[in-house]
Amino acid sequence: MAETNRQILLDRLPGADKLAPEHFRLTETPVPTPGEGEVLVRTRYISLDAANRAWMQGATYRSALEGGQVMAGGALAEVVASNASHLAPGDLVFADTGWQDYAVLPGKRLSKLPPMTPMTHLMSVYGVAGLTAYFGLLDCGQPKAGETVVVSAAAGSVGSIVGQIAKIKGCRVVGIAGGEAKGRWLVDDLGFDAAIDYKAADFKRQLRELGGIDVYFDNVGGDIFEACLFGMNLHGRIACCGALSQYDGAPPPHGPRGIPGLIVTKRLTLKGFVLYDFEDRREEALTALKGWVESGQLKVSEDIVDGFENTPAALIGLLAGENRGKRMVKVR
Ligand SMILES: NC(=O)c1ccc[n+]([C@@H]2O[C@H](COP(=O)([O-])OP(=O)(O)OC[C@H]3O[C@@H](n4cnc5c(N)ncnc54)[C@H](OP(=O)(O)O)[C@@H]3O)[C@@H](O)[C@H]2O)c1
């Protein structure tokens, strides 16, 4: 075990600025000792999520982050010492460790994960990304074979799985992502039917030419949400998963046009969801996801950045669109 605990602090909140390296600071403290009922874990892979940035803006489904704290975040972690009877050294857990080598957590909040090779799949397809894609698309989107499904942030961790599940369900799938290279990857490697670059000057025209949308899986909000809203078919469904176009910078000056008029005239359903609402159906989703991965229908895309000290840059890069699939940092 290392002598010290490296920690990355969110030194100060970015406010309406873009997230930058100077918002973080590396420090070292002694390795903590677990008390009664507590567990000491060592982080192996830190999860990078667009939500990390959203938490800096105010309370979401978790309380707002404050400057000076260890940067919050989930990680795949290994138990080092345990005062909880259901966990032993060597067990793997997914835990809210924050960005640090070691964390002490209440044992009752931790569940042992099954051993898996590679273990990173526990944080991508069998973790938050896969489960969010599964429940958001199938529960909120209700796609039917032959329908057109459009997903934004399509080359990201959630979006890349959403599109593939929609294909498995017999839908026509269009991904929206930044840049031609990502679009080619979605079509050639992941089997999407088409991809549109939202940074292209004629993005809206390209979207219109692809025809009406039955299900829109919205990861981004803002202008892309608005463009898709105008393209929805009668009785279309919009699964509202996140608003990452609005996480990193000043809030937009106005909301999307077309609300509520288009919702009424097109009889649309917009449904927001948070993954934690589906805790009791976790096994159902994992069984389905495993079946698709094992049959080769669902490709797992992971983007692993090496080195704990690179975690801030990895998050800043994710917000700028560097990643394909699930981004995480290998701590050691
Ligand atoms: N509801 C839930 O329970 C739940 C759970 C997990 C995640 N989420 C949400 O799921 C969404 C995806 O998150 P993630 O962590 O998986 O991130 P991600 O999709 O892996 O990565 C973010 C991607 O978003 C794209 N992006 C960045 N700025 C954008 C903008 N202004 N407009 C359009 N696209 C932009 C970038 O790709 P480009 O190159 O394409 O720009 C980037 O690669 C987020 O909204 C997150 O909050 C929700």
The ligand as a Tripos MOL2 file, in Angstrom:
@<TRIPOS>MOLECULE
LIG
   48    52     1     0     0
SMALL
NO_CHARGES

@<TRIPOS>ATOM
      1 N1        -30.1860   10.6290  -16.6010 N.am      1 LIG1
      2 C1        -29.2190    9.8700  -16.1020 C.2       1 LIG1
      3 O1        -29.4200    9.0700  -15.1850 O.2       1 LIG1
      4 C2        -27.8380    9.9850  -16.6860 C.ar      1 LIG1
      5 C3        -26.8220    9.0820  -16.3180 C.ar      1 LIG1
      6 C4        -25.5600    9.2180  -16.9280 C.ar      1 LIG1
      7 C5        -25.3390   10.2280  -17.8650 C.ar      1 LIG1
      8 N2        -26.3490   11.0960  -18.1590 N.ar      1 LIG1
      9 C6        -26.1780   12.1590  -19.1720 C.3       1 LIG1
     10 O2        -25.7860   11.5210  -20.3760 O.3       1 LIG1
     11 C7        -25.1400   12.4800  -21.2000 C.3       1 LIG1
     12 C8        -23.8540   11.8680  -21.7420 C.3       1 LIG1
     13 O3        -22.8820   11.9220  -20.6990 O.3       1 LIG1
     14 P1        -21.5280   11.1240  -20.6950 P.3       1 LIG1
     15 O4        -20.9080   11.3200  -19.3770 O.co2     1 LIG1
     16 O5        -21.8450    9.7400  -21.1500 O.co2     1 LIG1
     17 O6        -20.5990   11.8800  -21.7100 O.3       1 LIG1
     18 P2        -20.0620   11.4050  -23.0900 P.3       1 LIG1
     19 O7        -21.2410   11.2910  -23.9820 O.co2     1 LIG1
     20 O8        -19.1620   10.2390  -22.9870 O.co2     1 LIG1
     21 O9        -19.1240   12.6250  -23.5530 O.3       1 LIG1
     22 C9        -19.5700   13.8580  -23.8040 C.3       1 LIG1
     23 C10       -19.6760   14.1040  -25.3210 C.3       1 LIG1
     24 O10       -20.6010   15.1430  -25.5070 O.3       1 LIG1
     25 C11       -20.3160   15.8340  -26.6820 C.3       1 LIG1
     26 N3        -20.5240   17.2700  -26.4810 N.ar      1 LIG1
     27 C12       -19.8110   18.1180  -25.7080 C.ar      1 LIG1
     28 N4        -20.3150   19.3630  -25.7620 N.ar      1 LIG1
     29 C13       -21.3730   19.2960  -26.5940 C.ar      1 LIG1
     30 C14       -22.3080   20.2530  -27.0660 C.ar      1 LIG1
     31 N5        -22.2510   21.5390  -26.6820 N.pl3     1 LIG1
     32 N6        -23.2700   19.8470  -27.9060 N.ar      1 LIG1
     33 C15       -23.3310   18.5650  -28.3080 C.ar      1 LIG1
     34 N7        -22.4860   17.6020  -27.9080 N.ar      1 LIG1
     35 C16       -21.5150   17.9660  -27.0580 C.ar      1 LIG1
     36 C17       -18.8490   15.5320  -27.0150 C.3       1 LIG1
     37 O11       -18.7930   14.8380  -28.2370 O.3       1 LIG1
     38 P3        -18.8930   15.6100  -29.6700 P.3       1 LIG1
     39 O12       -17.5370   15.4450  -30.2780 O.co2     1 LIG1
     40 O13       -19.9510   14.8510  -30.3640 O.co2     1 LIG1
     41 O14       -19.2290   17.0330  -29.3950 O.co2     1 LIG1
     42 C18       -18.3880   14.6060  -25.8890 C.3       1 LIG1
     43 O15       -17.5620   13.5680  -26.3450 O.3       1 LIG1
     44 C19       -24.9370   13.7120  -20.3270 C.3       1 LIG1
     45 O16       -25.9400   14.6750  -20.5880 O.3       1 LIG1
     46 C20       -25.0980   13.1750  -18.9190 C.3       1 LIG1
     47 O17       -25.4830   14.1680  -18.0070 O.3       1 LIG1
     48 C21       -27.5730   10.9960  -17.5850 C.ar      1 LIG1
@<TRIPOS>BOND
     1     1     2 1
     2     2     3 2
     3     2     4 1
     4     4     5 ar
     5     4    48 ar
     6     5     6 ar
     7     6     7 ar
     8     7     8 ar
     9     8     9 1
    10     8    48 ar
    11     9    10 1
    12     9    46 1
    13    10    11 1
    14    11    12 1
    15    11    44 1
    16    12    13 1
    17    13    14 1
    18    14    15 2
    19    14    16 1
    20    14    17 1
    21    17    18 1
    22    18    19 2
    23    18    20 1
    24    18    21 1
    25    21    22 1
    26    22    23 1
    27    23    24 1
    28    23    42 1
    29    24    25 1
    30    25    26 1
    31    25    36 1
    32    26    27 ar
    33    26    35 ar
    34    27    28 ar
    35    28    29 ar
    36    29    30 ar
    37    29    35 ar
    38    30    31 1
    39    30    32 ar
    40    32    33 ar
    41    33    34 ar
    42    34    35 ar
    43    36    37 1
    44    36    42 1
    45    37    38 1
    46    38    39 2
    47    38    40 1
    48    38    41 1
    49    42    43 1
    50    44    45 1
    51    44    46 1
    52    46    47 1
@<TRIPOS>SUBSTRUCTURE
     1 LIG1         1 GROUP 0 **** ****
